[in-house]
Amino acid sequence: MPLRYGLIENPLTSDPDDYMAVTFDNQTVGIDEIVERMISRGSTVTKAEALGSFEEFNLAVCDIVKSGFNIKTDLFSVYPTVAGVFNDASEGFNSSKHSINLNLRAGQRLIEAVANLSVEKVTVTESKPVLQLLTDLKSGAINESATIGQIVSIKGALLKIAGEAPSVGVFFIAADGTETRIADFVKNKPSELLFFIPDDLAVGSYDVEVRTVLPSHKSVSVGQLSNKISIIA
């Protein structure tokens, strides 16, 4: 399956004729789908055995990261860093003003796989926020879950929240239609939003929407993440 992309006006430059590519309708797969792909290749490993091995791998990676080590594999590299401002050379780490972030980079085998990825251009019928990746910065989960009280990143295009009207912001929409609005942002840029999941947001499954007024538009434009997000404690 090719990587589908479309062209939208580029909000990052002053040139009105500039366009940027954003990806659309590309399926996200999880562990179950990866294991099914493994089995389809004729592997003698059963699905249960493969899932068990994945879990052991996940536990080992988390344990190594918790020990403060970097990780480098053929698929990815992970290394923790410390962020925040230190007022002088003697100041120690303070969790109220400093944080530990995880940086992830693709490994050589993934880089080589992308080199052979085919693409397909699709027509963009309207300008609206494009939500591509929602990442829980605590767990590292992508387009799956977000942790109450923790910071979340949404990456994509045309995301910047314009103004303070109650009609704009990031909205978590429960199954019964109840909406929780996020209006305070650590980062508010066209390509990325950073914000905290409210402490009073109930555990459950949510649709996620970005609603904003785009440049040269008067009405609110709405973009939705293709995956439902599980809010966890």
N, C-alpha and C positions, 0 to 999 in steps of 0.2 A: 504494500500500500504506500503511495507517495505521500510526502509531506505537503499538505495543502496550505497555500498562502494567498493572501490578497493584498492589494495596495491601498493605503489610505493616505490622506494628506499628512505631511510630516509636521507635528506641532513643535518640534525641537529646533527648527530653523526659521529664519525670517523670509525665506524664499517661498512664495506662494505656489510655485510649480514643483516643489520637492514632494516626493512621496516616500513612504516607508512600508516595508513588508511586515505583515502580522500573520500568524498561523491561525487556521480555522478548522474546527470539526475534526481534530486529530485525536483518535481514541487514546485513553490512558489505561494501561493494564497494570495489574498487581501480581502478587506472588502466585496466586492460583493459575493465572494465565501463563506465567513464565514456566511453571512446573508442567502444565499441559503441553507447552512447546517442547520441553525437554523429553517428555514421554513420547511425543509424536515422532521424535528422531530415532526411535527404536532402542532407547536406553533400557537396560535391565533393571534400573532403579524404579521402585514403585512410587506412586504419588505420595503415599504416607511417609516413605523413607526420604523423599526429596524435601517435603515440607519440614520434616524433622531436622534435616541437615541445614536448611535455610535458617531455622530458628536457632540452631547452635551457632551458625555463622553470625547471625545478628547479635546474639548474646556476647560472643567473643569480641566483635567489633566495638560494642558499647563498653565492655569491660576495659578494653585497651584504651579507648578514648577517655574514660573516667580516670585512668591512671596517668593521663597527661601526655600520652604518646601520640605521634603522628602515625598515619596509616597510608601506605602506598600499595596499590594492587594494579593489575593490568586494566581493571575497569575504572577505578577511581582512586583519588587521593583525598584524605581528610586531615585537616590540621586545625587545632584550636588556637584562637588568639584572644588577647585581652583588649577590650575597648573601653574608652572613657578618658577623661582628663585627670591627671595627677598634678596636684598643686605644687609639690616640691619633690625632691629626690628621696625623701625619707617616708613619704606617704605610702601606706600599704593598700591592698585591695579592699574596697568597700562595696558590697553588693548593692547598696542603695544608689551609687553613682557610677559603678563600673560593671561591666558584663563580660562574660565569656562567649565568644561567637565561634561557630564552626564554619570553616571555609572548605568547600568541596570543589574538586576539579576532575574533569574527565581524564581517564587513563588512556594509554596508547591504543588499546583494542577498541574502545568506544570512539576515539578520534578516527581510527581507520574505518569503522563501521559507518560513521557519518559521511565520510568521503564518497561512499557508494550509495548514499541515500538519494532517491529520485524525488523530484518535486512536481507539483501540479498547481498552476495558477487558477484561482477561482475569482469570480466577480464579486466585489463588495457592493452591496446594494444601498447601504446607508452608513453614515458615520455614527459610531457609538463606541462606548468604552469596550475594550477587548481584554477580558480576564483570561490569562493563560495559565499562570502558576500561583496557587495559594500554598505558602510554606509555613508550617509551624516551626519557628526558629528554636524552640526547645527540643522537640522530638525529631525534627528534620523531615517529618511527614509532608508529602507533596500531594495536593488535591485529594486528601483523605480525611484529615482531622486537624483540629486546633484545640489548644489547651486553655482553659479558663485562667485568666490573669496573666497570660503570657503574650509575647509580641508575635505578630503575624505579618508576613509579607505577601502582597499581591503584586505580581508582575504582569505586564502586558503593554497596552498602548491606549492613549487618550483617557488615562485614569484620573488625572488631577481633578480634585474636588474644588469647584469654583463657588465661592460664596459660603454663607452660613445659613441659608434658608433650610427649613426642616425637610424640604423635598429633595435635598442633595446629601450625599454621604455614602457610606458602605452600609448595606442593609442585610441582616441575617433573617431569613424568612422561615418560620417553623411550618410544620405540616398543616397546622390549623389556620395558617395565614397571619399569625402574629409576627410583627416586624420589630426588630431591634436595630436601632440606628447607631452607627459609629460616626462621630463628627470630630473627634480629636485625633490628630495624626502626628506621629514621630517624623514621618516623611510623607510629603504630598507632592509627587512629581508625575508627569505624564506616563512615565514608564514603570513607576513603582509607588505603592502605598505601604507604609509601615504603621501599625497601630496595635493596641492591646485589646485582647478579648475581655469584655466586661466581666467583672466578678459575679454579677447577678444573671448572666446568660445561662439558661437552663441547659443541662446535658440533653443531647438529642441530635437529630439530623436536620440540616438547614440548607436551603438554597442561598446563594450569596450573590448580591447585585451591587454594582456601582452605579450611582445615579449622579449626574453632573450636567452642567451647562457647558457645552463645548465652545471653543473660540468661534466667533461669528455666528453662533446659534442663539436663539432666544428661549427655546423650550428645553426641558430636561431630557437628556438622552440616557438610556438605560442599557447596561451590558450585564450579562449573567455568566457565572462560572458554569461550565458544562457538567461538573461533578457536584453532587451533594456533599456537604462537609459535616462530619460528626464532631460535635463539641464534647470534649472530655474533660474530666476534672484532674 
